[in-house]
Amino acid sequence: MRLPWWAEGPAVGLSSVMLQLPFRMLGTKMLWWTWHDTDPTIRERMFWTPWSSLYFYAACACSFVWILRFTRNLLLEREYDWTKFIREFICAFLTGVLSFWLGTVQFSLLYYPLHDFFKIHSEITTIIFFAIYASLVFIADRNNVDVEARNEREYDWTKFIREFICAFLTGVLSFWLGTVQFSLLYYPLHDFFKIHSEITTIIFFAIYASLVFIADRNNVDVEARNGTRYWFDELSCAIALEYIFLMVLVVVADPLNIVSEGIHQPIGPCKEMESIHTPAGLILQREKFLCAKKYNEKYFDFHCIPNGIPQQQDDGTGRLLPLEYYAICGTDFKNRAEYTTIIWSCCIIFATFFYQMAACSGPTPVDPIKVCLMSIYLVNSFVYEFLRS
């Protein structure tokens, strides 16, 4: 789409959500992971998927791109030069370190005021946030005055070191910059004004959407509207495989027969609370352990366990130890048609968006960083999952 930097980040943020949403909804139902039962940040759900998680993913992805572009423009030339490895390393490092925090800032500015102060639901904040991102992308694309936006540039392998630095900084800083974006919106709205997570997430997405829309509306490059009808490459293949897999899985899978044995939220004393310190400076309370006799996670239960609820072990003094490793059982679809409709709709509509962005936005330029960008972001996602757990 050849968007300016301020719209490119939101475009990536929205794209990450288009990849994550059907995967997260179906993955939760299939017990690929579980969520903390009483964490206030992820309390509001959509098909048991936290609205705030979608919000945070978008913020971190946007921050990832912003920091990568900023550091490369600051330290490197347009052509790749491997002799500038140190500067490439610095770019990658700063991106990986700062993107989490910038994402937290974006999150906090919208989510916490609306959710925590005004008690607005998470889905509303999430939709607003996505709409903002989409608008930014559209505006940038429609007002793109760069005549060279579609011109190809040569790859210079001699600048490998600087490319590596940029890639490394991107992987290290994007998570933190995303956290900053997340915190600036989510925590004030959610934790101060008690606004529901869906509202903060919607607001955040609306911001991204607005940026994309603005950029797209101002794109004067004639090549920006040219397309290749039968375009296809490795990335489009990966997206197609993901969507086809999810569309087939939701039709044929039987979550009632799924057993997930592993490390989950520890089973322990009910009502034992612990404090959580948010980036906005708030101290929230949540139950430390899963109360196995009274919990609100309807996507799993213990019906398949021969003796019922797993029993905690005695430490020898009569005190029961928290149980982290145990098996949980999947539950049947309350309405399979509803799940099928939402998964198929997401996959088809999102695939259409990706096709329009990739195949109908002019020829793809030769860009050396695109080779490592997806792998770096995937590594960054794993880092986020590790820190979140």
N, C-alpha and C positions, 0 to 999 in steps of 0.2 A: 504493500500500500504506500510505501515511501513516505511515511509520516514523520513530522518533526519530533524531536526528542520528547517533548512534553506530552505528546499523544501516543508515542510508541510504547511507553511504559503501561499506560492504561489498556492499550490494545492487547499487550501480552498478559496483563492481569485478567482481563475478561476471557482470553483464550484459555488460560490455565483453569479457570472455573468451568469452561465448557468441556474440558477434558476430565475434570475432577468430579463434577456433579453426579453424572450417572454412575460413575465408578464408586463414589463414596456411598451413595444410597444403596446400591445393590451389595457392595462389599460389607456394609454394616449388617444387612439382613442375612448375609451368608456367613457371618461371624468371622470375617477375615480380620477383624479387630473389634474391640469394644470401647465404650466411652465411660468416663467416670460418672457415677450415678448422680452425684449431688453437686458437682462443680458449677458454680453460678454462671461462669463464662460460657459454658456449653449446655446450659439448661434448656434453651429453646431449640427445638428440633424440627426438621422436615423429613419425614420418613426415617426418623431416628438419626438423621445427620445434622449436627449442629450448624445453625446459620452462621455463627461466628467463625467456624473453621473455614467456610467458603470465603468469608470476608478477609480472613487473615492470609489465606493462600493468594488471593488476588493482590493484596497489599505487598506481600513479599516478592511476588513475581514482577510487579511493576517496579519496585525498588531495585530489584536485580538488574533490570534493563537500564534504568536511569543511572545507576552508579557505574555500570560497565561503560555506557556511552560517555559519561562525564569524565571518567578517569582516562579513557582512551583518547578523547579529544584534548585532554589536558597534557598528557604525557607522550602521545604518539602521533605519527603522521597517518594519513589515510592509507598509504601503502605499508604493507607488512615488512618489517626489518628485524631479522632474528638477532642482530647485534644489540638490540635494545631490550634484551631479555629482562633486565632488572626492572625497567619501567613497566613491562608487561606483567611481571610478577606483582608489582605494587598495585596495578589496576585490579588484578584478580583478587588480591588480598583485601583491598579496601571495599570492593564490591561485596565479598562474602561477609565482611564484618559489619558493614553499615546498612545493608539492605534490610536486615531483620529489624533494626531500630527504626529506619524510615517507614517500613511497613507498620510497625507498632504506632508510630506517630499518626499515620493516616487512619489507622484503626481507631485510635483513641479520640481523635478530633471529632469523629462523628458518632461512634458507637456508644461511648460512655455517657456523654451528655443526654442523648436520646433514650438510651436503655435504662441507665441507672438513676438519672434525675427525673425524667419524664415518664418512666415506666413503659416506654414504647417497645413493642414486640420485636424480636431479633429479625424476623423476616422482612419487616418494613425497613429497618436500617440497612439490611443487606441489599435489598432491591434498589434503594436510593443510591447506595455506593456503586453498584454495578451500572446504574443508569448514568451516573456522573462519568464513569470511565468510558462508557459507550459514546456519550456525547462528546467527550474530548477527542476520541479517535475520529468520529465523524467530522467534527469541525476541522481538525488538522488535515484530514484527507481532502476535504472540499476546498481548503485554502492553501494547498501546497503550491508554493511559487518557485520551488527549486527546479530549474530546467534540467539539471543533471540528475534528478531524482532516480531516473531509470538507467542511467549510464553505468556500464560495467567498469570495474577497476581491476587492475592487475594485482595478483598476489605475489608478495615478496617474501620468500622463505627465509631470507637473511635476517629478518626481524623477529625471529622465533622467540627470543628471550622476552621481548616486550609483549608479544602476544601471550606468552605463558603467564606473565605477571598480571595482565589484564584478566585472563581467565581465572587465575588463582584468587585475585581480589574479588572478582565477581562471585565466586563460590563461597568465599568466607564472609563477605559483607552483606550480601543480598538478604540473608535471613534476618540480620539485625536491622537493616533499613526497613524491611517489611514490618518488623515488630514496631518500629517507630511510627510508621503509617497506621498500623493497627491501633496503637495506644492513643494516638492523638484524637482519634474519632471514637473508638469503641469504649474505652474505659470511662471517659467523661460522661458519655450518654448512658452507658449501661450501668455503671457502678454509682455514679453520682445522681443521675436523674431517673434511674431504674427503668430505662427504656428497653423494650424487648429486643433481643438480638436480631430478629428478622428485620426490624426497622433500620438499625445501624448498618446491617449488611447491605440492605437494599440501597440506602443512601450512598454507601461507599461504592457500590457497583454503578449507581447512577452517575457519580462523579467521573468514574472511569469511562462510562459510555458517552458522557457529554464531551470529554476530551477527544475521544475517537471520532465522534460525530462532527465536531468543530473542525478537526484536522482534515477529515475527508471532504467536508463541504468546501474547503478553501484550497483544494489541490488543483493547481492549474496545469500540471504536467499532463500532456496529451497521452503519454504512455501509461499513466495511472489507470486509464480505463481500458487499455488493450489487454486482451487475454489470450490464453492458449486453451482451446476447447478440450483437448484431450491430455491436458497436463497431468503428470503423475511423477512422484519421486519417493524417496525413502520415508520422509516425514508423513506424506499423505498416506503411504502404505501402513505406517504404524497407527495413525489415527483410524483408518478404515478397519484394521484388525481389532483395535480396542472396541470400537462401536459395534462391529459385527458380533464379537464375542459376548458383549453385554446383552445385545438384543436376543441372541440365541439362549444365553444362560437364564434370563428372566422367564423364558417360556418353558424350559425343560428342567430347571433346578427344583429340588424339593428341600427347602430349608428345614422342614420338620425332622429330616433324617440326618442333619448335620450335627456333628459333635466336635467341639473345639476344646482341645486339651492343651493347656499351657499356662503362662503367667498372665493373670488378670488382676483387676482391682482386688486387693486383699480382703478376704472375709474376716471380719472381726467384730468387736463390740459395737452395737448400734448406738447412735447418738454421740459417739466420741468425735469431737470437732478438731479441726486444725485450721491454721490461718494461712492465707495465700496473699502474698504481697504483689500487687499489680504495678506495671510501669507508671501508672498515673498516681501512685502513692497511696492507693487505697488498700485496706486490709479486709479481705473477704473471708468468710467462713464457709467451710464445707465439711461434710462427714468424712473422716479419715478412712474408714473401712466400708466395705459393702455390707449392708445389713441383709443377709441372705433370706430372712423371713419377711422383709418388707423393703422392696426396692421398686424403682419405676423404669425398668428397662424391659419393655415388652418384647424385644426381639430375641431374648434368650430366657431359658428357665432351667430346671434340673429334672425334667420328667424322664430323661433317659438314664439317669444315674440309678443303679440298683438300690442303693440305700438312701436315696433322696438327696437332700442338701449335703454337700461334702462337710465332713466334721473336722474341726480344728484339733490340733495335737496339743496334748498336755506337756508342759516343760518339766514335769516332775514335782512341781511344788503346788499343783492345783491350778496354775494359771494357764489359760489357753493362749497358744501362740497364733498370730495372724496367719491365715492360709492364703498364699499367693498362687501356688500351682494347683490347679484343679480343672475339672472338665465342666463345660456348660453345653446346653442343648439348644438347637435352633427351634424356632416356632414357625408354625404354618403361616402362609400369606393370609391376612385377614380378607384381602380382596386382590387376588392375583391380577385381575384385569386392570386394577388401578395401578399397580406396580408396572405392568406391561405397558400401559399407556404412557406413563411418565418417562420410563426408560427409552421406549421407542421414539417418543416425541423429542426428547432431549438429543438423542443420537442423530436423528434425521435432520432436525433443525440446526443443530450445532455443526454437523457435517456440511450443510449448505453454506453456513457462514464461513467455514474454513475454505471451502471451494471458492467462494467469492473473493476472499482475501488473497488466496494463493494463485488461483488459476485465472482470475479476472482482474489482476492489478498490474499487468505488464510483465515483461520478462524478468526473471530472477537475476540479480546482479551477482558477480563473483565476489563473495565476502568471506574472508578467511575465518572470521570469528563464528560464522554460523556452523562450522564444523564441530566446534566444541561447546557451543552455547547450550544445546539441549542436555548434553551429558553433565555439564557443570550444574545446571539447574536441578537435574535429578539428584545429584549428590547433595545439593543444598536442601532439597526436600527431605532426604533421608536424615540430614542433620537436624532439621526442624522436628521431624517425628521423634528422634531420639531425645531432644531437649524437652519436647512436650510431654513425653512419657515419664 
